[in-house]
Amino acid sequence: MTSPAASAPVKTRSRPADRVFASSALAAGILILTALGAVAVFLIAQSLPAFLVDPAELPTAPTSFWEYVAPLAFGTVWAAALALLMALPVSIGIALFISHYSPRRIAQTLGYIVDLLAAVPSVVFGLWGITVLAPFVQPFYAWLVANLGWIPLFAPPVSGTGRTILTVAIVLAVMILPIITAVCREVFLQTPVLHEEAALALGATRWEMIQTAVIPFGMPGIISASMLGLGRALGETMVVAMVLSPALVINFVLTGSANPPTIAGNIALNFPEAHGVGVNALIATGLILFVITLLVNSAARVLINRRKAFSGAN
């Protein structure tokens, strides 16, 4: 029979460094939540006049606030989705090449180049898009409209400058490519070696090993990287403001001159001249962007939690 003293749990003595670290971590977490809450409160408080005012006083005099913000929200999501659609396959391919195919020296050099690309300022990408990319792709847009104009995405007339939503999406894809690539590369490198060796021992080729061991393990990381890139594309300002020729329309055409604007680009272009309720309207569109970003990240978290049980990460 054991004595009460013997059955009592043993309490470890807390060190001062542990207490300091725990308190610092708790303070950092509270600070993040406080900052997020403060931003939300500011956006809501400053947006209320735009929701309550007569729609005729809003920019472009729409019949309602939602008629004003709908093209902006559509253009934001549409451009970011196109950019992610173009960047994600390329990013995964580059990450797999660096982690499982290329020699070590080439992998290190390519990794440095990818990391360097992530450090290029967005205004540089904007200058490249408006001075180099737009004139370069305009003849290709003309060919698409001439030969594939029966497809709604390439309906005529074609833009004469190349400053379309597709050009913006290409520039955004180049911008988010290094972010997605860097995260996917690190995730693929964390794949358990035993998983890879087991697949190869069963007779799988290298590509089959990647399909059965690397991709399933790295799927939560791929989703996280995609959401990071999508968040960057949703909030990008300078590229959209410099490259796009916007119009307050909801339009799926990729090569035309009537392109839906984005929320961030619209705020950057109109905020310096805004006054009165126009400022509140722009802040209200920022609140919509805040909600869109929050919904995207929440959906990504749900997908990651569902995939975690099948990834082997736990």
Order of alpha helices (4+ residues) and beta strands (2+ residues): alpha-alpha-alpha-alpha-alpha-alpha-alpha-alpha-alpha-alpha-alpha-alpha-alpha
